[in-house]
Amino acid sequence: QVRLGESGGGSVQAGGSLRLSCVASGHTSEVECMGWVRHSPGKEPEGVATILTSGGSTYYSDSVSGRFTLSRDNAKRTLYLQMDNLNPEDTALYSCAAGSSSRSCRSAPLSMATYKYRGLGKQVTVSS
């Protein structure tokens, strides 16, 4: 079992920045990829960013590419999501997620089906 705990997020005006952090604990050796998903009321959950455990390749959804940046501190088992130039459409509950299938992580890194584990999430609210 892998446990994921998020911190950060909050409220910001359009054009501002926020950072999310996620600490992984438990059986982390099975994690093949980690990332972030977001869920807004009335919309389907969306995988927005993923990083592969081996090699560190990153993947971003079109909606956040160029504005969001993943980074990690392996020693601290912590994943970060730096979110810049935020807009109201980014308002959502952001959850840290982890996948344990190397095949899924590499073939569908942003698919909700890839994420075996998810944290409780942190709210991000962007006002215009």
Backbone torsions as a table, in degrees:
resi	resn	phi	psi	omega
1	GLN	NA	137.3	177.9
2	VAL	-114.5	133.4	177.1
3	ARG	-111.8	139.0	-177.1
4	LEU	-125.7	128.1	-179.4
5	GLY	-125.2	121.6	-177.0
6	GLU	-97.7	155.6	171.5
7	SER	-147.2	163.8	-179.0
8	GLY	98.8	-155.0	-176.8
9	GLY	78.6	-158.0	-180.0
10	GLY	121.5	-151.7	-176.2
11	SER	-120.1	144.2	-179.3
12	VAL	-154.9	157.5	175.3
13	GLN	-83.5	158.5	178.9
14	ALA	-54.2	136.8	-177.3
15	GLY	93.4	-10.8	-178.5
16	GLY	-85.2	-175.4	-176.4
17	SER	-131.3	151.2	173.3
18	LEU	-144.4	160.6	176.3
19	ARG	-131.5	138.8	174.7
20	LEU	-112.2	145.5	176.3
21	SER	-126.1	150.7	179.1
22	CYS	-141.4	124.8	176.9
23	VAL	-105.7	128.7	178.8
24	ALA	-100.0	140.3	177.5
25	SER	-143.4	170.5	-178.1
26	GLY	92.5	-140.6	-176.0
27	HIS	-83.5	64.3	-173.6
28	THR	-69.8	-14.7	-179.8
29	SER	-64.8	-18.8	-179.3
30	GLU	-87.0	-6.1	-176.5
31	VAL	-75.3	121.4	178.7
32	GLU	-101.9	-19.9	176.8
33	CYS	-158.3	152.8	175.9
34	MET	-135.4	153.8	-179.8
35	GLY	-170.6	-161.0	-178.1
36	TRP	-133.2	139.0	172.9
37	VAL	-121.8	154.0	177.1
38	ARG	-131.8	151.4	-176.8
39	HIS	-139.7	119.6	176.4
40	SER	-108.2	147.8	178.3
41	PRO	-55.7	131.0	178.1
42	GLY	83.8	-0.9	179.2
43	LYS	-121.0	159.4	175.3
44	GLU	-75.1	147.6	174.1
45	PRO	-57.6	145.5	-175.2
46	GLU	-131.7	126.3	171.2
47	GLY	-76.9	123.7	-175.5
48	VAL	-109.0	-24.2	-178.6
49	ALA	-159.8	140.5	-179.9
50	THR	-144.3	144.3	174.3
51	ILE	-127.2	136.7	178.1
52	LEU	-80.1	138.0	179.6
53	THR	-61.9	-44.2	-179.8
54	SER	-94.7	116.3	177.9
55	GLY	97.4	-30.6	176.0
56	GLY	76.7	17.4	176.6
57	SER	-61.5	141.4	-179.0
58	THR	-117.0	150.8	-179.5
59	TYR	-136.1	139.5	-179.5
60	TYR	-132.1	146.5	173.9
61	SER	-71.9	157.8	178.8
62	ASP	-59.3	-31.5	-175.8
63	SER	-69.4	-20.3	-177.4
64	VAL	-122.9	-9.1	-177.5
65	SER	-56.8	132.7	-179.0
66	GLY	90.1	-11.9	-179.9
67	ARG	-119.1	-31.5	-179.6
68	PHE	-105.6	144.1	-179.8
69	THR	-136.0	128.2	175.5
70	LEU	-89.6	145.3	169.4
71	SER	-151.3	167.0	-177.8
72	ARG	-148.5	155.8	173.5
73	ASP	-122.9	99.6	-174.5
74	ASN	-62.6	-37.0	-178.9
75	ALA	-62.5	-34.2	-179.6
76	LYS	-95.2	-0.3	-177.4
77	ARG	52.8	42.5	-174.8
78	THR	-121.4	136.1	176.9
79	LEU	-112.9	138.9	-180.0
80	TYR	-120.7	147.8	171.7
81	LEU	-127.6	108.2	175.9
82	GLN	-88.2	124.0	-176.4
83	MET	-117.4	113.8	-178.5
84	ASP	-114.6	160.8	178.6
85	ASN	48.9	49.1	-177.7
86	LEU	-68.0	148.6	175.9
87	ASN	-131.4	164.5	-175.5
88	PRO	-56.0	-27.3	178.8
89	GLU	-68.5	-12.4	177.6
90	ASP	-85.0	-6.2	178.9
91	THR	-61.6	123.7	-176.2
92	ALA	-176.8	170.3	168.3
93	LEU	-88.7	120.4	-177.8
94	TYR	-102.4	125.0	-179.5
95	SER	-118.1	138.8	172.3
96	CYS	-74.7	144.3	-176.8
97	ALA	-141.1	153.5	179.7
98	ALA	-141.2	142.0	177.7
99	GLY	-116.7	149.5	-178.4
100	SER	-114.4	0.5	178.0
101	SER	-102.5	114.8	179.4
102	SER	-60.0	-39.6	-178.6
103	ARG	-62.4	-46.4	-179.9
104	SER	-67.5	-42.2	-178.7
105	CYS	-61.1	-36.2	-176.8
106	ARG	-85.1	-31.9	-176.6
107	SER	-90.1	-28.5	-178.0
108	ALA	-143.1	64.4	-171.8
109	PRO	-63.0	-21.6	-177.7
110	LEU	-109.4	7.3	-179.8
111	SER	-78.6	138.1	179.3
112	MET	-61.5	-28.9	-179.1
113	ALA	-68.7	-18.9	-179.9
114	THR	-75.3	-27.0	-173.0
115	TYR	-86.9	108.7	179.4
116	LYS	-81.2	-31.9	-177.1
117	TYR	-122.7	144.3	177.1
118	ARG	-141.6	144.5	175.2
119	GLY	-83.8	178.9	-177.8
120	LEU	-74.5	-25.9	174.9
121	GLY	99.0	159.5	175.9
122	LYS	-131.0	138.5	-178.5
123	GLN	-79.3	135.6	172.3
124	VAL	-121.3	123.3	-179.3
125	THR	-124.8	125.6	-179.0
126	VAL	-118.5	121.6	-179.0
127	SER	-101.4	149.6	-178.4
128	SER	-87.2	NA	NA
